[in-house]
Amino acid sequence: MIIGDSLSAVGLVFILACMVHGEALLWQICVGVSNGSVFSSLLEPSYRATVTDMLTDEQYTRASGLVQTASSAKYLISPNIAGYLLAVPMFLHPFYASARPW
């Protein structure tokens, strides 16, 4: 899990470095996102295996439901947070700044 999480962060840092040094090109963003997606896909199976190994048979049913709920919640909560952040004017400034032609 540590390897997957660390190497997933490398993709994010790569995109950040490209944006800091100037204009991030499409291929650079695609490489960073692909790297992050590949290595973050290692996290969920290892997380489920860890939960399975740590629990007894009686606790497994309840924990399996909670793990399923936690993995599905990111698809419900993240769009709401993103919509809120886009509605707050303080967070729109970087989007307006990047849209100006130089």
N, C-alpha and C positions, 0 to 999 in steps of 0.2 A: 504494500500500500504506500509505503514511503517513496519507493522508486516511481510509481505511477504518478503520485501527487507532485513530486519534485520535477519530473520531466514534463508534466503538463504545465507547470509554472514556467518552464523554459520557453514554451511557445508564447505565453503571455508576455514575458519579458522581451522576447524577440520583436513582437508587435509594438510594444512600448518603445523600444530602442529605435525602431524604424520611424515611429511618429515623432520622437524627440529630435532626431537628426534631420528632420525635414518631412518631405512628403512620403507617406507610406503607399507603396504601389500595391496593386491588386494581388500580384503573385506573392508578395511578402505577407500580406494578410492571410491569403489562402494557406501558405506554408505554416504560419503560426497557428491558425485555427485547426489545421489538420493534425499538427503535432499535439496540440492540446486535446483534441478529440480522441486520438489514438491512445494516448497514455491515460486519459481520464476514464476510458472504457475498461481499464484494468482495475479501477477502484471498486466498482459495484460487485463484481464476482468475489473479489477478495474480502470485501466487507461482509457479504452474505456467508461466506465460508467461515469467517471469524466468529460471527454470531452463532452459527451452527455448532462450532466446536466448543464454545464457552458455556452453552446452556444444557440443561437436562431435557429429557423428553417431554416432561410436563410443561416446562417453560417455553419450549420450542414453538408451539402453535401460536401463543400470544406474541412472542417476539417476531415471528415470521409476518404476522399481520402488521405489527408496528414498523418493521423494515419496509414492507410494501407501501404503507402509508407515507413514510418519510421519503421514499424514492418518487412517489407520485406527487407529493406536495410541492416539489420544486417547479413542476409544470403549472401549478395553480397559483403559487405565491409570487414567483418571479415576474410574470407579466404585470401583475398588479403593482409591484414595487417599481418596475420600469415606467409604467404609465404615470405613477405619482411623481417620479423624479423628472419626467419630461414636462409635467404640468407646473412644476416649481420653477419660477423664472431664474433662480440662482443657478440651476443646473443647465439651463439653455444657453448660457453665454459661450461655452466652448463650441457648441454647434453653430452658433451664429458667427463666431470668430473664424471657424474653419470654412464657412461658406463664402466669406468675402474674397473676391478676386484680388490678387496681389500683382 
